[in-house]
Amino acid sequence: MAKKIVRDVDVKGKTVLCRVDFNVPMIDGAITDDNRIVQALPTIKDILSRGGKLVLFSHLGRVKKEEDKEGKSLAPIAAKLAEYLGQDVTFVPETRGQALEEAIKALEEGDVLMFENTRFEDVDGKKESGNDPELGKYWASLGDVFVNDAFGTAHRSHASNVGIATYSNESAAGYLLEKEIKFIGGAVDEPKRPFVAILGGAKVGSKIGVITNLLEKADKILIVGGMSYNFLKVQGYEIGTSLCEDDLLELTQEILDKAQGKLELPLDINVTKEFSNDAPSRIADYSDIKADEMGLDIGPKTLAKYKAILEDAKTVVWNGPAGVFEFSNFAKGTIGICEILAGLDNVTTIIGGGDSAAAAIQLGYADKFTHISTGGGASLEYLEGKTLPGVAAVDEL
């Protein structure tokens, strides 16, 4: 059934609790990538424009003990959000208590407040990440309506998403969560065909569930990145010192047998003898990798092969870079995939979060895709066909 969306909820004069995903990278208190904040703005602005009293909350990083709180406050994020909104954002450096309750009661229509990192509740036990019912019930009591717009944590059952939804009188999905459900869920369940998936990244182990599910859904799966070498090795090819999960070779062979021609593997590899951007490298056919070489990127023949396949696609999902894109000399494959997808017409192109999303954004292709997911782990589990607790907990329409 369809989920209730924030547009379906009367928020005027109501205190709206909104779980966002502001788990953004920071260095010395400065935000280095504010994409997740930008993606949450449509929901935030909509609630404020319709007279809601908005209370925002998020986690930031992992917090297990008191010293982990250092550098994990949401105060800098509240300040950045205020810049985007052009209005004050009240920040309360607490996750519960009288100061927070009084600040929320003082809100007027169109006001916005952010309270402290929800993971601070994990210092004395996993109250947030363990979905402590007392905490979920308390946070739910602070407002009238709950809106979940944090896809990045939707694959986890936490007090700040599932807990609040359980004890709230009314809950709905925000516009970002709606987009994720529409694009990633839609791509897996009802894709326009041909449906092509590009799967990369360092390890095949993290993508086994995705590959298995997509073998049933996709017309083609293009393999890139470190996970390629498991597939080459089980076919008897020399992969040198390339990344390989030897304990998964048997499972890799099972996947290859099951694929029945749906899996496409690289034709050529950019290889080197050292894990360094400045090390000499060469383009080698997949059957010509030497024992002392490692593959760090795909080559031009592979890009040409994949381009021919992608030009016929109507839906493309990409999860995982084609190589060590952090090294400029081994980023050509990832850049090449960005360029190919950016040049496609009348195609739904989706990046499933994680490193591939970071690469596309860093390389300047953020506006060239239909949708870039804000959730790494959540998008992976969605692509696996799993039910996401944070989505399931939202009220049905």
JOFENHU-V510188 format. One record per residue. N is the residue number from 1. PHI is phi in degrees with one decimal (999 if undefined). Layout:
N_PHI / N_PHI
This chain:
1_999 / 2_-72.6 / 3_-87.2 / 4_-68.9 / 5_-109.3 / 6_-55.1 / 7_-64.5 / 8_-83.8 / 9_-110.5 / 10_-80.6 / 11_-103.5 / 12_-59.6 / 13_75.1 / 14_-100.3 / 15_-86.1 / 16_-105.4 / 17_-86.7 / 18_-127.7 / 19_-84.4 / 20_-112.1 / 21_-110.6 / 22_-104.8 / 23_-79.8 / 24_-100.5 / 25_-69.9 / 26_-137.0 / 27_-130.0 / 28_53.7 / 29_82.0 / 30_-105.3 / 31_-75.3 / 32_-99.2 / 33_-150.9 / 34_-101.6 / 35_-56.1 / 36_-66.9 / 37_-68.5 / 38_-59.5 / 39_-67.2 / 40_-86.5 / 41_-59.9 / 42_-57.0 / 43_-67.6 / 44_-60.1 / 45_-65.5 / 46_-63.2 / 47_-63.3 / 48_-67.0 / 49_-67.2 / 50_-98.6 / 51_84.2 / 52_-79.4 / 53_-101.8 / 54_-96.3 / 55_-118.1 / 56_-103.2 / 57_-154.3 / 58_-158.0 / 59_-98.6 / 60_-148.7 / 61_70.9 / 62_-105.5 / 63_-129.6 / 64_-119.8 / 65_-140.3 / 66_-54.1 / 67_-68.4 / 68_-70.5 / 69_-69.0 / 70_-57.4 / 71_77.0 / 72_-112.0 / 73_-72.5 / 74_-86.1 / 75_-55.8 / 76_-63.7 / 77_-72.2 / 78_-61.6 / 79_-66.0 / 80_-65.3 / 81_-62.5 / 82_-59.4 / 83_-62.8 / 84_-65.7 / 85_-84.1 / 86_68.8 / 87_-153.0 / 88_-66.0 / 89_-120.9 / 90_-69.2 / 91_-110.4 / 92_-114.2 / 93_-78.7 / 94_-136.9 / 95_-108.9 / 96_-167.4 / 97_111.9 / 98_-62.3 / 99_-60.1 / 100_-66.9 / 101_-62.2 / 102_-68.9 / 103_-64.9 / 104_-67.8 / 105_-64.9 / 106_-81.8 / 107_-65.4 / 108_-112.0 / 109_-56.1 / 110_88.7 / 111_-85.4 / 112_-135.1 / 113_-130.6 / 114_-124.8 / 115_-106.6 / 116_-68.3 / 117_-41.4 / 118_-62.9 / 119_-72.2 / 120_-61.3 / 121_-74.4 / 122_-90.6 / 123_-64.4 / 124_-101.5 / 125_118.7 / 126_-80.0 / 127_-70.3 / 128_-75.5 / 129_-71.1 / 130_-93.6 / 131_53.4 / 132_-60.9 / 133_-63.1 / 134_-65.5 / 135_-69.2 / 136_-59.2 / 137_-67.3 / 138_-63.8 / 139_-61.0 / 140_-61.8 / 141_-69.7 / 142_-81.0 / 143_-143.1 / 144_-99.9 / 145_-136.8 / 146_-114.1 / 147_-119.9 / 148_-98.9 / 149_-124.3 / 150_-109.0 / 151_-65.4 / 152_-59.5 / 153_-115.4 / 154_-66.2 / 155_-87.0 / 156_-118.5 / 157_-96.9 / 158_-113.7 / 159_-64.3 / 160_-81.8 / 161_-123.8 / 162_-66.3 / 163_-61.0 / 164_-64.9 / 165_-59.6 / 166_-63.9 / 167_-103.3 / 168_-85.2 / 169_-69.9 / 170_-148.8 / 171_-138.5 / 172_-152.1 / 173_-90.4 / 174_-80.3 / 175_-69.5 / 176_-69.3 / 177_-61.6 / 178_-60.9 / 179_-61.7 / 180_-63.9 / 181_-62.9 / 182_-66.3 / 183_-81.9 / 184_-72.8 / 185_-61.8 / 186_-66.7 / 187_-63.7 / 188_-78.4 / 189_-89.9 / 190_-140.0 / 191_-76.3 / 192_-76.4 / 193_-108.7 / 194_-68.2 / 195_-106.6 / 196_-116.7 / 197_-110.1 / 198_-112.5 / 199_-121.0 / 200_-140.9 / 201_99.5 / 202_-76.3 / 203_-127.1 / 204_-71.7 / 205_-59.1 / 206_-77.9 / 207_-116.5 / 208_-58.8 / 209_-63.2 / 210_-66.4 / 211_-60.4 / 212_-60.3 / 213_-68.7 / 214_-73.1 / 215_-61.9 / 216_-85.8 / 217_-110.1 / 218_-86.0 / 219_-85.7 / 220_-144.9 / 221_-125.3 / 222_-96.8 / 223_-94.4 / 224_-138.4 / 225_74.4 / 226_-59.9 / 227_-67.9 / 228_-60.1 / 229_-73.6 / 230_-61.0 / 231_-68.2 / 232_-68.8 / 233_-66.0 / 234_-68.0 / 235_-91.2 / 236_93.9 / 237_-87.7 / 238_-71.3 / 239_-117.4 / 240_59.2 / 241_-99.1 / 242_-63.0 / 243_-58.2 / 244_-155.6 / 245_-102.0 / 246_-61.8 / 247_-71.9 / 248_-112.1 / 249_-64.7 / 250_-63.8 / 251_-66.6 / 252_-59.6 / 253_-64.0 / 254_-62.5 / 255_-63.9 / 256_-62.5 / 257_-66.0 / 258_-71.9 / 259_-63.2 / 260_49.8 / 261_86.9 / 262_-76.9 / 263_-83.8 / 264_-114.9 / 265_-111.2 / 266_-59.3 / 267_-90.4 / 268_-144.3 / 269_-133.6 / 270_-88.0 / 271_-112.8 / 272_-151.5 / 273_-100.3 / 274_-134.7 / 275_-82.7 / 276_-153.6 / 277_-65.0 / 278_-94.9 / 279_-70.6 / 280_-58.2 / 281_-139.4 / 282_-147.9 / 283_-90.4 / 284_-120.5 / 285_-61.7 / 286_-58.2 / 287_-96.0 / 288_-127.9 / 289_-81.7 / 290_-83.9 / 291_-63.5 / 292_-103.0 / 293_-112.4 / 294_-127.3 / 295_-88.1 / 296_-122.2 / 297_-167.9 / 298_-85.2 / 299_-105.0 / 300_-66.1 / 301_-63.2 / 302_-63.9 / 303_-60.4 / 304_-64.8 / 305_-61.4 / 306_-69.2 / 307_-61.6 / 308_-61.7 / 309_-71.9 / 310_-68.9 / 311_-65.2 / 312_-96.5 / 313_-75.4 / 314_-114.7 / 315_-136.1 / 316_-130.8 / 317_-117.4 / 318_-121.6 / 319_-137.4 / 320_107.9 / 321_-67.6 / 322_-84.7 / 323_-170.1 / 324_-81.4 / 325_-67.9 / 326_-65.9 / 327_-92.8 / 328_-59.3 / 329_-76.3 / 330_-125.4 / 331_-105.2 / 332_-62.2 / 333_-66.2 / 334_-65.9 / 335_-62.3 / 336_-61.0 / 337_-64.9 / 338_-56.2 / 339_-65.0 / 340_-62.3 / 341_-66.6 / 342_-64.3 / 343_-91.0 / 344_-78.9 / 345_-107.9 / 346_54.9 / 347_-127.9 / 348_-84.6 / 349_-113.0 / 350_-127.5 / 351_-103.0 / 352_-86.3 / 353_71.4 / 354_65.5 / 355_-66.7 / 356_-67.6 / 357_-66.8 / 358_-60.3 / 359_-63.9 / 360_-60.3 / 361_-69.5 / 362_-63.1 / 363_-85.4 / 364_87.6 / 365_-109.5 / 366_-56.5 / 367_-88.2 / 368_-96.1 / 369_-113.7 / 370_-63.7 / 371_-154.8 / 372_-115.0 / 373_-68.3 / 374_-93.5 / 375_-119.5 / 376_-75.8 / 377_-62.8 / 378_-66.1 / 379_-67.4 / 380_-61.3 / 381_-68.3 / 382_-66.7 / 383_-67.6 / 384_-76.3 / 385_89.0 / 386_-79.4 / 387_-80.2 / 388_-92.7 / 389_-54.2 / 390_-66.2 / 391_-82.0 / 392_-61.4 / 393_-74.8 / 394_-72.0 / 395_-57.8 / 396_-75.6 / 397_-69.6
